[in-house]
Amino acid sequence: MINRNNMEVYGDNNKSAGRDFIDNRKTIIFENDGFSPLRFFDDDIKEIIIEFAKVAQRVKGPNYNFQRIKAIEKNKINGLSTEYFEEVILENSISYFQQIDDFLKNPINEKYLRMYENTIDELNQKILMYRERYDKFDMVFNDLHDYILNNNRTDLRSDRRLIWVMLHYMYWKCDIGKGGEIGYADPS
């Protein structure tokens, strides 16, 4: 038995080293049954992503007008690492946020807004119930992404980056995680 970083590797004379292991790290990525504890009705988010992908365009630079609590404060409350926030959310996802907001507020997409609202209600309850199992909110994002992708691999294969974008938007808008959105900035 080898114990490095709280991961125990048992060799049963198999030729593939490390194949049989028990992960004793505090962060739970998936339960022993192979499923995330953050299971939810993911068909709604899949449909939103598929529809949003039809109009999504990556735009460089800030493209949003939300007034929010300070990001540093929100990230501290939720345990989101500065590195993840800066290198993933700000670098890769933020350019889509205003487009998602416009998409969801367009009356023609009312069906998708209802799906979105149902999804965030479910996610908030699941995150609240299982939050103590995660060291960092970064891993909550990871589990949610993997759950959505694994259940919708065929439908979201070509737009799988938008899974991250949508989850980050939910966090940015304070629809998931702790902390609240203040409102909209005056564009003038």
C-alpha positions in Angstrom: 0.0 0.0 0.0 1.4 3.4 -1.0 0.0 6.5 0.7 0.8 9.8 -1.1 -1.5 12.8 -0.8 -4.0 10.7 1.2 -4.5 8.4 -1.8 -4.1 4.7 -1.1 -3.0 2.5 -4.0 -3.5 -1.2 -3.5 -1.6 -3.5 -5.8 -3.4 -6.8 -6.4 -0.5 -8.0 -8.6 -2.2 -6.2 -11.5 0.1 -4.9 -14.3 -1.5 -1.4 -14.5 0.0 0.5 -11.6 -2.5 2.7 -9.7 -5.6 1.1 -11.2 -7.0 0.1 -7.9 -7.1 3.1 -5.6 -9.2 4.6 -2.9 -9.4 8.4 -2.9 -9.4 9.7 0.7 -8.9 13.3 -0.2 -11.4 15.7 1.4 -12.7 17.0 -1.9 -15.4 14.7 -3.3 -15.5 14.7 -7.0 -17.8 11.7 -7.4 -19.3 9.4 -4.8 -18.4 5.7 -4.7 -21.3 4.9 -7.0 -19.6 7.1 -9.7 -22.2 9.8 -9.4 -21.9 13.4 -8.3 -24.0 14.3 -5.2 -25.0 17.4 -7.2 -27.4 15.5 -9.4 -30.3 17.5 -10.9 -32.6 17.6 -13.9 -30.0 18.6 -16.5 -32.2 18.4 -19.6 -33.2 22.1 -19.0 -29.6 23.4 -18.9 -28.8 21.3 -22.0 -31.7 22.9 -24.0 -30.7 26.4 -22.9 -27.1 25.7 -24.0 -28.2 24.3 -27.3 -30.4 27.3 -28.0 -27.9 29.9 -26.8 -25.2 28.2 -28.9 -27.1 29.3 -32.0 -26.6 33.0 -31.1 -23.4 33.0 -28.9 -20.4 34.9 -30.1 -17.2 35.3 -28.1 -16.5 39.0 -27.7 -13.2 40.2 -26.3 -13.2 42.5 -23.3 -15.9 43.1 -20.7 -19.3 42.8 -22.1 -21.7 43.1 -19.2 -23.4 45.7 -17.1 -24.2 44.0 -13.9 -23.6 45.7 -10.6 -22.5 43.1 -8.1 -21.0 42.6 -4.7 -17.2 42.8 -5.0 -15.9 39.7 -6.7 -13.2 39.2 -4.1 -15.9 39.2 -1.4 -18.2 36.8 -3.2 -15.3 34.5 -4.0 -14.1 34.5 -0.4 -17.7 33.7 0.8 -17.9 30.8 -1.6 -14.4 29.5 -1.4 -13.6 30.1 -5.1 -9.9 30.4 -5.8 -8.5 33.7 -7.2 -6.7 31.7 -9.8 -9.9 30.0 -11.1 -11.8 33.3 -11.1 -9.2 35.2 -13.0 -7.8 32.6 -15.3 -11.1 30.8 -16.1 -14.1 33.0 -15.5 -12.6 36.4 -16.4 -10.4 35.0 -19.2 -12.8 32.6 -20.9 -16.4 33.1 -19.9 -17.2 36.7 -19.1 -17.4 37.8 -22.7 -20.6 35.7 -23.1 -22.5 37.0 -20.0 -24.3 40.0 -21.5 -25.4 37.8 -24.4 -26.8 35.1 -22.0 -28.6 37.8 -20.1 -30.1 39.3 -23.3 -31.0 35.8 -24.5 -32.8 34.9 -21.3 -34.6 38.3 -21.2 -35.8 38.1 -24.7 -39.6 37.4 -24.6 -39.2 34.8 -27.4 -37.0 32.8 -25.0 -39.5 32.8 -22.0 -39.5 29.0 -22.1 -35.7 28.9 -21.6 -35.9 31.5 -18.8 -38.3 29.3 -16.9 -35.9 26.3 -17.4 -33.0 28.4 -16.2 -35.0 29.5 -13.1 -35.9 25.9 -12.3 -32.3 24.8 -12.8 -30.8 27.5 -10.5 -33.4 26.6 -7.8 -32.4 22.9 -8.0 -28.7 23.7 -8.0 -28.9 26.0 -5.1 -30.6 23.4 -3.0 -28.1 20.7 -4.0 -25.1 22.9 -3.5 -26.3 24.0 -0.1 -26.9 20.3 1.0 -23.5 19.1 -0.3 -21.3 22.2 0.0 -19.3 20.9 3.0 -18.0 18.0 0.8 -16.0 20.4 -1.3 -12.9 22.3 -0.3 -13.3 24.9 -3.0 -16.2 26.1 -5.2 -13.9 25.3 -8.1 -14.7 21.6 -7.5 -18.5 22.4 -7.4 -18.1 23.8 -11.0 -16.1 20.7 -11.9 -18.8 18.3 -10.7 -21.6 20.2 -12.3 -19.8 20.4 -15.6 -18.9 16.7 -15.6 -22.5 15.7 -14.7 -24.0 17.8 -17.5 -21.5 16.6 -20.0 -21.7 13.0 -19.1 -25.4 13.0 -19.4 -25.5 15.0 -22.6 -22.3 14.0 -24.4 -23.9 13.7 -27.8 -26.1 16.8 -27.7 -23.5 19.1 -26.2 -20.3 17.7 -27.8 -19.8 20.6 -30.2 -20.8 23.3 -27.6 -19.3 21.8 -24.4 -17.4 24.9 -23.6 -20.7 26.6 -23.1 -21.4 24.3 -20.2 -18.6 26.1 -18.3 -19.8 29.5 -19.6 -23.4 28.9 -18.4 -22.2 27.7 -14.9 -19.9 30.7 -14.6 -22.8 33.0 -15.6 -25.0 31.5 -12.9 -22.2 32.2 -10.4 -21.5 35.7 -11.7 -25.2 36.6 -11.6 -25.3 35.3 -8.0 -27.9 32.7 -9.0 -25.7 30.0 -7.5 -23.4 30.3 -4.6 -23.6 32.8 -1.8 -23.7 36.6 -2.3 -26.1 38.7 -4.2 -26.4 40.8 -7.3 -27.1 44.4 -6.6 -28.8 45.2 -9.9 -27.9 46.8 -13.2 -25.4 49.5 -13.8 -26.6 52.7 -15.4 -25.2 52.4 -19.0 -24.8 56.2 -19.3 
